[in-house]
Amino acid sequence: MNTPVIRLSDSARRALQEAAVDTGGDPLRIRVSEPFDCDLFFGSRAEDDVEVDCSGITLLLDPLSAQRAEGLSIDFLSGPEGSGFEIEHPDRWTGLRH
């Protein structure tokens, strides 16, 4: 299996590093569903995880998500309406804002 290329902006990297402080050591995971919906979360490691290094941040993906993750771009946006991560997939745009 090829390791997907995932791009992480500087602002996303900073936000993820800050968020990791409160996770109790759980690794960062990303799940990509069949219709290319993306979910970014901290969760436990699985034996068959695919590891992707994104500018010093390690992302873990299950094998099916890894097949769908090629070309993802993750950014962190902050503005008057709130802040959150925005994940763009070349096959679908998904904005996740928390």
Sequence and secondary structure as in RCSB ss.txt:
>XXXX:A:sequence
MNTPVIRLSDSARRALQEAAVDTGGDPLRIRVSEPFDCDLFFGSRAEDDVEVDCSGITLLLDPLSAQRAEGLSID
FLSGPEGSGFEIEHPDRWTGLRH
>XXXX:A:secstr
      EE HHHHHHHHHHHTTTTT  EEEEE TT  EEEEE    TT EEEEETTEEEEE HHHHHH TT EEE
EEEETTEEEEEEEETTEEEE   
